[in-house]
Amino acid sequence: MDRTEPVSCLICNGNGPGLDIRGKHICSRCEELLLYLPVGNSLYEYCKERVKLIWADLNTLVQYQ
């Protein structure tokens, strides 16, 4: 993927290689963190809320017919 400007990580605001999903970026360090954090950890809850932003696009309205 060719970018004209760097995109910061959705979780730590750092930059580096990682996942690009729907225009959002998660660096490989945070990706690994997500895999090993135990549920219920306060950092897990923070990350979960940040990852929800990948699917929550307030500028897109979906109309069902």
N, CA, C and O atoms as a GROMACS GRO file, in nm:
protein
  260
    1MET      N    1   0.085  -0.118   0.000
    1MET     CA    2   0.000   0.000   0.000
    1MET      C    3   0.089   0.123   0.000
    1MET      O    4   0.180   0.135   0.083
    2ASP      N    5   0.064   0.214  -0.091
    2ASP     CA    6   0.144   0.335  -0.103
    2ASP      C    7   0.072   0.450  -0.033
    2ASP      O    8  -0.041   0.484  -0.068
    3ARG      N    9   0.138   0.509   0.064
    3ARG     CA   10   0.078   0.621   0.140
    3ARG      C   11   0.156   0.747   0.110
    3ARG      O   12   0.277   0.743   0.090
    4THR      N   13   0.086   0.859   0.108
    4THR     CA   14   0.153   0.987   0.088
    4THR      C   15   0.195   1.047   0.221
    4THR      O   16   0.290   1.125   0.227
    5GLU      N   17   0.127   1.012   0.327
    5GLU     CA   18   0.166   1.060   0.460
    5GLU      C   19   0.150   0.947   0.560
    5GLU      O   20   0.062   0.863   0.545
    6PRO      N   21   0.235   0.942   0.663
    6PRO     CA   22   0.228   0.832   0.760
    6PRO      C   23   0.099   0.837   0.841
    6PRO      O   24   0.047   0.944   0.873
    7VAL      N   25   0.049   0.719   0.874
    7VAL     CA   26  -0.071   0.706   0.957
    7VAL      C   27  -0.026   0.654   1.092
    7VAL      O   28   0.048   0.556   1.099
    8SER      N   29  -0.070   0.718   1.198
    8SER     CA   30  -0.028   0.675   1.331
    8SER      C   31  -0.117   0.561   1.380
    8SER      O   32  -0.230   0.544   1.337
    9CYS      N   33  -0.061   0.484   1.472
    9CYS     CA   34  -0.129   0.370   1.530
    9CYS      C   35  -0.253   0.416   1.606
    9CYS      O   36  -0.250   0.515   1.679
   10LEU      N   37  -0.360   0.344   1.587
   10LEU     CA   38  -0.488   0.373   1.653
   10LEU      C   39  -0.478   0.363   1.805
   10LEU      O   40  -0.554   0.428   1.876
   11ILE      N   41  -0.386   0.280   1.854
   11ILE     CA   42  -0.376   0.256   1.998
   11ILE      C   43  -0.268   0.341   2.064
   11ILE      O   44  -0.295   0.407   2.165
   12CYS      N   45  -0.146   0.342   2.007
   12CYS     CA   46  -0.036   0.411   2.076
   12CYS      C   47   0.008   0.541   2.007
   12CYS      O   48   0.095   0.611   2.058
   13ASN      N   49  -0.050   0.572   1.894
   13ASN     CA   50  -0.016   0.690   1.813
   13ASN      C   51   0.126   0.688   1.759
   13ASN      O   52   0.174   0.788   1.706
   14GLY      N   53   0.193   0.574   1.770
   14GLY     CA   54   0.326   0.559   1.711
   14GLY      C   55   0.314   0.525   1.563
   14GLY      O   56   0.204   0.512   1.510
   15ASN      N   57   0.428   0.512   1.499
   15ASN     CA   58   0.424   0.469   1.360
   15ASN      C   59   0.518   0.352   1.342
   15ASN      O   60   0.610   0.332   1.422
   16GLY      N   61   0.496   0.278   1.240
   16GLY     CA   62   0.576   0.160   1.212
   16GLY      C   63   0.492   0.060   1.137
   16GLY      O   64   0.372   0.083   1.116
   17PRO      N   65   0.551  -0.050   1.097
   17PRO     CA   66   0.475  -0.149   1.021
   17PRO      C   67   0.366  -0.212   1.106
   17PRO      O   68   0.375  -0.217   1.229
   18GLY      N   69   0.263  -0.258   1.039
   18GLY     CA   70   0.153  -0.321   1.111
   18GLY      C   71   0.036  -0.346   1.020
   18GLY      O   72   0.053  -0.369   0.900
   19LEU      N   73  -0.083  -0.342   1.075
   19LEU     CA   74  -0.206  -0.369   1.002
   19LEU      C   75  -0.273  -0.240   0.960
   19LEU      O   76  -0.280  -0.145   1.038
   20ASP      N   77  -0.324  -0.236   0.837
   20ASP     CA   78  -0.407  -0.126   0.791
   20ASP      C   79  -0.546  -0.183   0.762
   20ASP      O   80  -0.562  -0.266   0.673
   21ILE      N   81  -0.645  -0.137   0.837
   21ILE     CA   82  -0.781  -0.186   0.823
   21ILE      C   83  -0.875  -0.068   0.810
   21ILE      O   84  -0.884   0.015   0.901
   22ARG      N   85  -0.945  -0.061   0.698
   22ARG     CA   86  -1.043   0.045   0.673
   22ARG      C   87  -0.987   0.185   0.700
   22ARG      O   88  -1.055   0.270   0.758
   23GLY      N   89  -0.864   0.207   0.659
   23GLY     CA   90  -0.803   0.338   0.675
   23GLY      C   91  -0.745   0.364   0.813
   23GLY      O   92  -0.693   0.473   0.838
   24LYS      N   93  -0.753   0.268   0.902
   24LYS     CA   94  -0.696   0.281   1.036
   24LYS      C   95  -0.572   0.191   1.044
   24LYS      O   96  -0.563   0.092   0.971
   25HIS      N   97  -0.478   0.224   1.131
   25HIS     CA   98  -0.352   0.150   1.141
   25HIS      C   99  -0.330   0.102   1.284
   25HIS      O  100  -0.354   0.177   1.379
   26ILE      N  101  -0.286  -0.023   1.299
   26ILE     CA  102  -0.243  -0.077   1.428
   26ILE      C  103  -0.101  -0.127   1.407
   26ILE      O  104  -0.077  -0.216   1.325
   27CYS      N  105  -0.006  -0.071   1.481
   27CYS     CA  106   0.134  -0.110   1.464
   27CYS      C  107   0.153  -0.254   1.512
   27CYS      O  108   0.073  -0.306   1.589
   28SER      N  109   0.260  -0.316   1.466
   28SER     CA  110   0.284  -0.457   1.499
   28SER      C  111   0.306  -0.477   1.649
   28SER      O  112   0.273  -0.582   1.703
   29ARG      N  113   0.361  -0.377   1.717
   29ARG     CA  114   0.381  -0.387   1.862
   29ARG      C  115   0.246  -0.395   1.934
   29ARG      O  116   0.227  -0.477   2.024
   30CYS      N  117   0.152  -0.309   1.894
   30CYS     CA  118   0.020  -0.311   1.958
   30CYS      C  119  -0.061  -0.433   1.914
   30CYS      O  120  -0.141  -0.485   1.992
   31GLU      N  121  -0.040  -0.479   1.792
   31GLU     CA  122  -0.106  -0.601   1.746
   31GLU      C  123  -0.066  -0.719   1.836
   31GLU      O  124  -0.152  -0.798   1.876
   32GLU      N  125   0.062  -0.730   1.866
   32GLU     CA  126   0.108  -0.837   1.954
   32GLU      C  127   0.055  -0.819   2.095
   32GLU      O  128   0.018  -0.917   2.160
   33LEU      N  129   0.050  -0.695   2.143
   33LEU     CA  130  -0.006  -0.667   2.275
   33LEU      C  131  -0.150  -0.715   2.284
   33LEU      O  132  -0.189  -0.774   2.385
   34LEU      N  133  -0.228  -0.690   2.181
   34LEU     CA  134  -0.369  -0.731   2.179
   34LEU      C  135  -0.384  -0.883   2.190
   34LEU      O  136  -0.480  -0.933   2.248
   35LEU      N  137  -0.289  -0.954   2.134
   35LEU     CA  138  -0.297  -1.101   2.137
   35LEU      C  139  -0.276  -1.159   2.276
   35LEU      O  140  -0.328  -1.266   2.308
   36TYR      N  141  -0.199  -1.089   2.360
   36TYR     CA  142  -0.159  -1.148   2.489
   36TYR      C  143  -0.218  -1.080   2.612
   36TYR      O  144  -0.200  -1.130   2.723
   37LEU      N  145  -0.288  -0.970   2.596
   37LEU     CA  146  -0.349  -0.904   2.713
   37LEU      C  147  -0.464  -0.987   2.766
   37LEU      O  148  -0.548  -1.033   2.689
   38PRO      N  149  -0.471  -1.007   2.896
   38PRO     CA  150  -0.584  -1.082   2.952
   38PRO      C  151  -0.710  -0.994   2.956
   38PRO      O  152  -0.704  -0.874   2.983
   39VAL      N  153  -0.823  -1.057   2.930
   39VAL     CA  154  -0.952  -0.988   2.939
   39VAL      C  155  -0.969  -0.938   3.081
   39VAL      O  156  -0.936  -1.008   3.177
   40GLY      N  157  -1.019  -0.816   3.095
   40GLY     CA  158  -1.039  -0.758   3.228
   40GLY      C  159  -0.927  -0.664   3.269
   40GLY      O  160  -0.945  -0.582   3.359
   41ASN      N  161  -0.812  -0.674   3.204
   41ASN     CA  162  -0.701  -0.582   3.229
   41ASN      C  163  -0.744  -0.443   3.180
   41ASN      O  164  -0.807  -0.432   3.075
   42SER      N  165  -0.710  -0.338   3.254
   42SER     CA  166  -0.753  -0.203   3.215
   42SER      C  167  -0.696  -0.162   3.079
   42SER      O  168  -0.762  -0.091   3.004
   43LEU      N  169  -0.576  -0.207   3.047
   43LEU     CA  170  -0.518  -0.177   2.916
   43LEU      C  171  -0.594  -0.250   2.806
   43LEU      O  172  -0.608  -0.197   2.696
   44TYR      N  173  -0.643  -0.370   2.835
   44TYR     CA  174  -0.726  -0.444   2.740
   44TYR      C  175  -0.852  -0.365   2.708
   44TYR      O  176  -0.891  -0.352   2.592
   45GLU      N  177  -0.915  -0.312   2.810
   45GLU     CA  178  -1.038  -0.234   2.790
   45GLU      C  179  -1.012  -0.111   2.704
   45GLU      O  180  -1.092  -0.079   2.616
   46TYR      N  181  -0.901  -0.041   2.728
   46TYR     CA  182  -0.864   0.075   2.648
   46TYR      C  183  -0.844   0.034   2.502
   46TYR      O  184  -0.897   0.098   2.411
   47CYS      N  185  -0.768  -0.073   2.480
   47CYS     CA  186  -0.741  -0.120   2.344
   47CYS      C  187  -0.870  -0.161   2.274
   47CYS      O  188  -0.889  -0.133   2.155
   48LYS      N  189  -0.959  -0.228   2.346
   48LYS     CA  190  -1.086  -0.271   2.290
   48LYS      C  191  -1.167  -0.151   2.240
   48LYS      O  192  -1.224  -0.155   2.132
   49GLU      N  193  -1.172  -0.046   2.319
   49GLU     CA  194  -1.244   0.074   2.279
   49GLU      C  195  -1.181   0.141   2.157
   49GLU      O  196  -1.252   0.193   2.070
   50ARG      N  197  -1.049   0.140   2.149
   50ARG     CA  198  -0.979   0.199   2.034
   50ARG      C  199  -1.004   0.116   1.908
   50ARG      O  200  -1.024   0.173   1.801
   51VAL      N  201  -1.002  -0.016   1.920
   51VAL     CA  202  -1.024  -0.104   1.805
   51VAL      C  203  -1.166  -0.089   1.752
   51VAL      O  204  -1.190  -0.104   1.632
   52LYS      N  205  -1.261  -0.060   1.839
   52LYS     CA  206  -1.399  -0.039   1.795
   52LYS      C  207  -1.408   0.075   1.693
   52LYS      O  208  -1.500   0.077   1.612
   53LEU      N  209  -1.314   0.168   1.698
   53LEU     CA  210  -1.315   0.281   1.604
   53LEU      C  211  -1.294   0.236   1.460
   53LEU      O  212  -1.328   0.309   1.367
   54ILE      N  213  -1.238   0.119   1.440
   54ILE     CA  214  -1.220   0.067   1.304
   54ILE      C  215  -1.356   0.048   1.238
   54ILE      O  216  -1.372   0.077   1.119
   55TRP      N  217  -1.453   0.000   1.314
   55TRP     CA  218  -1.584  -0.029   1.257
   55TRP      C  219  -1.683   0.084   1.276
   55TRP      O  220  -1.788   0.084   1.212
   56ALA      N  221  -1.655   0.179   1.361
   56ALA     CA  222  -1.746   0.290   1.387
   56ALA      C  223  -1.704   0.410   1.304
   56ALA      O  224  -1.614   0.484   1.343
   57ASP      N  225  -1.767   0.427   1.191
   57ASP     CA  226  -1.738   0.542   1.105
   57ASP      C  227  -1.860   0.633   1.107
   57ASP      O  228  -1.960   0.606   1.041
   58LEU      N  229  -1.850   0.740   1.182
   58LEU     CA  230  -1.963   0.831   1.199
   58LEU      C  231  -2.001   0.904   1.073
   58LEU      O  232  -2.112   0.957   1.064
   59ASN      N  233  -1.913   0.908   0.973
   59ASN     CA  234  -1.941   0.977   0.848
   59ASN      C  235  -2.016   0.890   0.749
   59ASN      O  236  -2.056   0.938   0.643
   60THR      N  237  -2.034   0.764   0.780
   60THR     CA  238  -2.102   0.670   0.692
   60THR      C  239  -2.236   0.632   0.751
   60THR      O  240  -2.245   0.583   0.863
   61LEU      N  241  -2.340   0.656   0.675
   61LEU     CA  242  -2.473   0.617   0.718
   61LEU      C  243  -2.514   0.495   0.636
   61LEU      O  244  -2.505   0.497   0.513
   62VAL      N  245  -2.558   0.391   0.703
   62VAL     CA  246  -2.604   0.272   0.634
   62VAL      C  247  -2.755   0.273   0.637
   62VAL      O  248  -2.816   0.286   0.743
   63GLN      N  249  -2.814   0.260   0.520
   63GLN     CA  250  -2.961   0.257   0.513
   63GLN      C  251  -3.004   0.118   0.474
   63GLN      O  252  -2.958   0.063   0.373
   64TYR      N  253  -3.090   0.060   0.554
   64TYR     CA  254  -3.144  -0.073   0.525
   64TYR      C  255  -3.281  -0.059   0.462
   64TYR      O  256  -3.363   0.024   0.504
   65GLN      N  257  -3.306  -0.141   0.362
   65GLN     CA  258  -3.436  -0.136   0.294
   65GLN      C  259  -3.510  -0.265   0.312
   65GLN      O  260  -3.622  -0.279   0.262
   0.00000   0.00000   0.00000
